[in-house]
């Protein structure tokens, strides 16, 4: 008689389905590490060769186990993506603490049919939870497939958000400068062997220049066809100017939409208001609903500050009710916002607000991965060495066509759209922001979260410490929240463990 289903090894892995919102890093701090692909994915039906059957396998080193409940645990580590295992699968994995050949595990220990046991072992291998003995190396590929360009098409804005880093000059990018910037981006992408280009149309408020967005993206689409480079695009907006006509334009151009929403009612209004201090929440809410009514699902970017941390549970409940993708990003102090002391990320207040928001998420787990959206710049879906693409795979064009390394330092330009390969100039610059690898950061080298956190935003660290080679000032916050974020993802995988929806093993 076959064993009961609850006793059969079950492995839940979000391979090939990890979702990172487009808005994750679009708000205020550079491009996240979501595009980094350090691990080569294995096909779910990849066979084991005859030679491998003679190889001794061992449990992957440096892998951590966190209990989710009495049945399931989540396994995470630098060599593999997070995987949820039931007790039977975890017992099988523990057998490989001592090296074993794949056909040497005693079948009587699991009360399984031989074919079921072999299938379970194969799935452990395919999830990278077991590896050949003496043949497990950690080698992160730091070169992503996507070159991202931030196009600062206008400095104008209809809001005066307290944490904004822009002076709001009445300046717009011209069509000629915009086309030159796009040409420059595709040229650098070709010269540096990128397969994709991602364009972020930003401001100020980008939709104040919606005709320019249309013209520029049509031009980018033509260059994409000429160069055979895949094109992706997103418009970053405060949501106020959204109409059905705007949504139709975005859909026609295949452009995505990110909208900033920092809370419900006053929790949004206290930091995102009009020039006369009138709150903008009703207009943003209306814009989001117009997008949904017209078939476009926007990504929601939430900037977490000391002011709105208490309101995070309510806004997350609202977002999840509409099943919207979202990201939680921490406030970064800048020269224009420094006088607002209540925006600062006081540890206990932020942790309390975030954990309360996580509790709301736990009761309304979405059907998309949470690993790239829950905590600031961290991407827990796979290990990486740098927090973002700044200085590596990221170009920021101001309205004059000058190039900065990060949009929060638009005034510190290092190159121009007119030069042959601006990305190389950006990579070689040693005067501006330095996005160091995690091994170069003091206080991070031995941390268990180092290849997910990567030391946090380099600008925030420099602002607080005067150094780029040291751990984040938000380190304590991160360490409290990361285990909870992994726990939520584990619970989500359990909830959506329908074999037709997720790569799972149910014997």
N, C-alpha and C positions, 0 to 999 in steps of 0.2 A: 504494500500500500504506500502511495506517495505521501510525503509529509504535508502537514497543513500549510496553507499559503503563508501564514504569519511566521513559519519556521524557515521558509525558503530564503536564500540570500537575495537581497534586493539592494541595488545600487542606483542612485538617482544623480545624474550629472547633467549640467546645463551645457554640454558641448554643442557647439555650432548654434546656440540659441541665446548667447549672452547679449542682452540689450543694454546699450548705454544711451541715455537720452541725448538728443542733439543740443540741448540747452545746458548740459552739465557744466561746461566751462565757458559758456558764452557771456556770463554776466560781468565778471570783473577781474579775471585773473589768468588769462592765457588758455591755451588749448590743453585739455587733459591728456592723460596717457592712454585713453581708451583705444586709440588706433594701434598701439604697439602690439605686435603679435609674436611674442618671444617663443612660444611653443608651437611646434608643428602638430596639428590635430590629426588624430588617428581615426580612420573610418570605423564605424561601429561594427562592420562585418569583416574587418581585417583579419585574415587567418594567421595562425602561428605556424611558422615553417617547421619542417621535420627537424632541422638542426636546433631550433629553439627548444624543442621538447627534450633535448639532451643537455640543455643549459640550466644551471641553477639560478633560481630567481629569489629575490629578497624584497622585503617590504621597503618602500622608498624611504630614504633617510629624511630626517628633519620634518616629518609630517606630524601635524598636531590633531588631536581628537577632542571634540567638544560634544558632550551629551545634550541632546535636544529634548528627549523625554525617555520613558522607560524602554522604548523600542528602537529609536533612531539616534544616531550620532552623525555629526558632520566632520569630515576629514579634510584638512586644508594644509597646504605646504607649498614651498617654492618650486617643486618639481611637477606639480599637477594642479588642475583646477579643483575647486571645492566639490566634494562629492558627499552625498548622504548615504549612509549604510545602516541597514537594520542589524540587529544583534547577530544573526547568523552570518551575514556578510563580514561583519567586524571580526567574528571568531575565525573565519576563514582567512582574513587578512593577517590576523595575529600568528597564524601558522607559519607565515613567511618571515617572521622575526628571525628564525633560523633558516638559512638557505635551503631551498627545496627545488627539485625538478618538478615540472608542472604535473607530471603524472604520479608523483610520490606522496601526495596528500592522502592519508587514510580515509577511504570513503565511509568507513563505519563510524567515524567521528561526527558525521553530519547527517546520517540517515537519508542520504540522497541517492537517486539513481546515478550511475556513472556519467551518463551524458549530461545530467544536470550539474554535477560537480565540475565537469570539464568546462561547461559553458560559463559557470560562475568564475572560475579561475581565469578564463580568457577575458571576461569583462573586467576583472581587476587589472589585468595587463593593459587592456585598451584604455582604461581610465588612468593609467600611469601610477597606480597604487602599488604595483610590484614591478620590479625592473631586474634586468640581468645582473647577477652578482659582479661587483668590480667594474661595472660599465654604466654608472650613473653620473653624468656630468651636468653641472649647472652652467649653461651658457646662454645668456639672454641676448637675443637679437634686438639691438636698439634702433634699428632702422625701420620705421613704419612704411606702409605702402602709400600713405596719403600726405601730400603737402597742403597745409592749410594756410589760407590768406584771409586776413581780416581787412575788409574794405570800409574804411571810415568815410562813408559817402556824405555825411553832413555833421556839423558840430551843433546844429540847431536842435532844440528839443522843446516840447510843449510841457514838460515837467521840470521840477527842480528838486530832484531826489537828494537828500542830505548826504548820502555817501558817494555821490557821483564825483568822478575825478576830472570832469571836463569843464572848461570855462564858458561853454555855450556861446561861441561866437557865431555871427550870422554868416557862416561860410559853408559852401557846398562843394563837393567834388565835381569837376567838369566831366563831360562825356569823354573827351580826349584823354584826360588823365586817368579816368577809370579804365578805358580800353588799354592804355599803356600798362597799367598795373596788372591787368588780367593777362596781357601778352607776356609780361615779365614773369608772372607766376607760372604759366605754362612752359615758358622757356627754361626756368630753373627746374621745373618738374622733369622735363625731358632730359636736361643735362645731368640730373642727379638720379635718374632711373626710378622715378615715382610712377605708380600705376594710376593714382587718383589725385585729383585736385578738389579741395573743399573750399568754397567761397562763403564767407560770412559777411552779409550786408548789414552794417551797423552804423550807429551814430553816437551821440545825439539820438534822435528818433528817425530810424531809417525810412519809415513809411511817409515821412514828410517829403521824400524824394522817390515816390513809387514809380514814376515814369523812368527815372534813371535806373532803378533796379531792373526794370523790364528790358531796357536797351542793353545794359551791361550783361545781363544773364543770357540774352539771345546771342550776344557776341561770344560769350564764354562757351555756349553750346556749339557754336560754329568751330571754335578752336579745339574743342573736345573731339569733334569728328575729324578734324584735320590731323590732330596729333595722336589719335587713338588712345587718349588719356581719359579715364572715366571722370565724370563731373558730378559733384554733389554740391548742394547749396542750401543755405538757411538764412532767413531774415530774422534779425534780433529786434524785438519791438516791445514797447510798453503796453501795447494792446488797445490804445485809446482810439486810433484812427481806423480800426478795422471795419470794413464794410463788406457786403456780399460781393461787390465788384473787386475789392482787393483780394478776397479769398479766391475768386475765379481766376485772377491774374496769377496768383501763386500756384494754383493747381495746374494751370496751363503751362507754366514754366517748370513744373516739377520742383518747386521750391518748398522747403519745410519752414515752419514758423515756431519761434521760441518767444514766449511771453513772460515778462517778469511779474510775479505776484508774491508779495511778501507776507500776506496774512489776509484775514477777513476784516472788512470794515476798518476800524481804527488802527488795527495792527499793521495794515498796509498803509493807511493814510499818514501815520506818524513819521514815515520816512520816504514816502513817494507821493508828493503833493504837487499841485500847480504852483505857479509863481506867487499867487495870492494866498497860498496855504490851504486852498480848497483841496479836500481829499480826492484822490483819483480812483478809489476802489469801484464805485458804481460803473464808471466808464470802462475800466479794465474787465470787470465781470461781464459787461455787455459785449465787449469785443470777443472774449473767449466763447460766449454762447453763440455769437454770430458765426464764428469759425466752425463750431460743432454743428450748428444747424445746416451749414453748407458743405459738410462732409470733410472738413480738414481738422485733424486732431493736433492741437498745438502741444509743444513741450512747455512745461511750467518751470521756471527758474526762481527759486526762493533764496533770497539773500538773508542769512541768519545774522542778526545783530543782538546787542544787549537789549534793544527796545522791543523786538518782536518775538524773542525766544519763547515767552509765555504763551503766545498765540499759535505756535506751531501745530499743536494737536488739532485745533479747529480747522486750520487751512488744509492740513493733510486729509482730514475727514472729508472736506469739500472736494478736494482733488480726486480722492479715491472713489467718491460717489460718482464722479463723471469718468472714472477709469482713465485719467490722464497721466502720461509719463511726466516725471518730475525730477528735479535735482535740488539738493540742499547744499548751498554754497556759503562759506563763511565770509563775513565782511572783512575787507582789507582797508586799513587806514591809508589815506592819501593826504596831500597837502591841503586840499579844499575841505576835507571832512574832519581834520584833526581836532577842530574846536568842539565837535559834538562828542563829548566824553561818554555819553550814555550809549553810544553805538558800540563801544568796546566789548569784546568777548570775555566777560567775566566768567571764569570757569564754572562755578557752581550753577549759575543761572543758565548758561548754555547747555550744560550736561543735563540739568533737570528738564529743560524744555525739549531737548532732543530725545531723551528717553521717554518722555510723555508722548511725543510724536510717534516714536517707534511702537509704543503700546497700541496706538490707534491703527498703525499699519498692520500689526499682528492680527487684528480682528478683521481687516479688510485686505488681505494679501492679494496683490495684483498678479496678473498672468504674465508678467515680464520680469526679467531679472532685476534685482535690487542692488547688485554688487557695484555698479558704477554710479549710483545716484544718491546714496544715503549720506555720505560724509564728505563734504568739501571736495578736494581734488583727488581723494583716494579712489582708486579703481581696484576693488578686491577680487575681480574676476580672474586676473592672471598677474603674475609678478612682473615688475619692470624696475628700471634703475633711476628714472627721472620722473619728476612730478608732472611735467607737461612738455609740450613741444617747443616752448620758447627757446630760441637760440639753436634749435636743432632742425625742426621741420615746420616752422611757423614764420609767416611774414605779416607785418602790420603796416598797411598803407594809410597815411593820413590824407586829408582832402587835397593836399598839394602834390601828392605822389611821392613824398618822402617815406622812407621805411624805418620803422622802429622794431625792436625785438618783442615788445609786449605792449598791448593797447593801454595799459596803465602808465606807460612811459612814452606816450605819443610825442612828447616834447624832446625826447632823446633819440633822434634819428641817427642811423648809422649807414644808410645807403639810399639809393634812389631807384625808382621804377625804370629809369633809362639805362641802367647798366646791364651788362650782358647776363650775369648770374648773381643776383642779389643774395640768394640763399647762402652762397659760399662766403660772402662778406659778413652776413649775419653770424654764421658759424665761427668765423675767425675773430669776431670782436671780443676783446677782453676788458673793455672799459665799462660797459653797461651791465645789466643784470646777468648774473652767471647761474645757469641752471645746471648745477653739479650733479654728478652721479651719486647715489646714496653712499657708496663706499668712501666718498670724500668728506662726509659730514660727521663732525664730532658729536658723540652722543647717540648716533644712529647705527653704527657699524655692528653692534651685537643685539640690536632690538629684534624681537621675533616678527615685527610688522614692517621691517625696513623695506622689503621689496613690494609692499602694497602702498604704504604711506609715502615712501621716498623722501621723507623730511618735510613735507608740506610745501606750500607756495614759497619760492625763494624770495620774492619781494616782501612778503609779510615777515619772513625771518630776518631779512636785512633791516627792515624798518624797526624791528624790536631789538636787534642785537648789533647791527652794524657789520654783520658777517653773513656770508652765503654758505660757509662750510660748517654749519652747526645745526642742531636740531630745531624744529619749529617751536615757536612760543606756545602753540596749541597742542604740544605733545601730550600733555596729561589728558586733554579732552579726547584726543584720538584714541588713546589707549583704553579709555573707558568705553568708547562707542564701538570700536571695531569688533569686539566679540559679539556685541548685541546685533550688529549689522549682519555678521555671518549667521547668527542664530536665526534671524528673520529670513534670510535666503534659504536656509535649511528647511524651515517650516513651510516656506513657499513651494519648494521642490516636492515636499511630501504632499501638500495640498493638491498640486497639479501633476501627480505621478501617474496619470493615465498614460499607458504605454504608447498610445497613438499620438500623444502630444509632446512627450519628452523622451530622450534617449534613456531608457531604463532597462534594468535586468530584473525580471520577476520569474523565478523558476517554479 
